[in-house]
Amino acid sequence: MIKRTLYFGNPSYLSLQNDQLVLKYPEVEKNDTLPDTFKQQNATTIPIEDVGVVILDHKQITITQALLKKLLENNCAVITCDSRRMPSGLFLPLEVNSLQEERFDIQINASLPLKKQLWQQTVIRKIENQAAVLQSHTGQDAGRLSMLARNVKSGDVTNMEAVAASYYWTHLFPDLPNFTRNRDGDYPNNLLNYGYAILRALVARALVASGLLPTFGIHHRNRYNAYCLADDIMEPYRPYVDAYVIKLMRDFPEEKELSKSIKSALLQLPVCDVTIQEHRSPLMVAVGTTAASLFKCYSGQSKKIAYPKI
């Protein structure tokens, strides 16, 4: 089932009633000149079971503990934004899968050779998808990327991922010859950052639903990062965000900031179509397939992660 992504960018009061998310606007509630019937119509209700991601993007949003608890119980990812209106925090449930402890144990005890093989698969598919985006969206020859993908070794010990990234970002935006991919860099880095943050939340949510800890990665290691595994598994999905950003740059050539229209478009990422296991699927559903296949690799039921292919 495709879950909804809800974005709140204005002063709001969010509460829970009858398993429904209730949205009210404080300026309407506090206005004594308005009739009570109008105030009653001010409330909007949304079934909790339909919600997959909630983005809180205003400092004057109030959310009740009861609603937050219910959202997490239904495996909803709740994203908070900073003063720059960029995603900065992520709430995820601690218990979703019924076999949680058993799956944690299997994940934590995964062997190093297995992790290296899984990372090799991840890097290969990421580079292949980068090649497809470069070819289809810029018309440039992606033969070099395809060659790099074929030469990825177990654990990517020769760092083909970095070599591919250098070539990819140098050629992806031909109209921006001086572009450098940097989290704090110039446009369109801001669009990429926002899209990646949404993607990261979707992947982390899927991992938790599969009974896995998003903290323990197959490659990424950082004592300050609670989402190392999510950062690993999202890599082959990043080119989908890149392609989406290229489209937005063409559709909104004058908008260099994260405007309402740009954010609204990026919030459609969870429902964009991807091809996984030779079937078309919304991205939100595909990441669930990938997470489930990862556990099968950990448990010895499979040797290959199911990743999408552009």
HELIX and SHEET records of a PDB file:
HELIX    1   1 PRO A   26  GLU A   29  1                                   4    
HELIX    2   2 ASP A   36  GLN A   41  1                                   6    
HELIX    3   3 ILE A   48  ASP A   50  5                                   3    
HELIX    4   4 GLN A   65  GLU A   73  1                                   9    
HELIX    5   5 GLN A  100  ILE A  108  1                                   9    
HELIX    6   6 LEU A  112  THR A  138  1                                  27    
HELIX    7   7 GLY A  143  ARG A  150  1                                   8    
HELIX    8   8 SER A  154  ASP A  156  5                                   3    
HELIX    9   9 MET A  160  HIS A  171  1                                  12    
HELIX   10  10 ASN A  189  ALA A  209  1                                  21    
HELIX   11  11 CYS A  228  ILE A  233  1                                   6    
HELIX   12  12 GLU A  235  TYR A  237  5                                   3    
HELIX   13  13 ARG A  238  ASP A  251  1                                  14    
HELIX   14  14 LYS A  260  LEU A  266  1                                   7    
HELIX   15  15 LEU A  269  VAL A  271  5                                   3    
HELIX   16  16 LEU A  283  TYR A  298  1                                  16    
SHEET    1   A 4 ARG A   4  PHE A   8  0                                        
SHEET    2   A 4 VAL A  51  LEU A  56  1                                        
SHEET    3   A 4 ALA A  77  CYS A  81  1                                        
SHEET    4   A 4 PRO A  87  PHE A  91 -1                                        
SHEET    1   B 4 THR A  44  PRO A  47  0                                        
SHEET    2   B 4 GLN A  20  LYS A  24 -1                                        
SHEET    3   B 4 SER A  12  GLN A  17 -1                                        
SHEET    4   B 4 ILE A  61  ILE A  63  1                                        
SHEET    1   C 2 ASP A 273  ILE A 276  0                                        
SHEET    2   C 2 HIS A 279  PRO A 282 -1                                        
END                                                                             
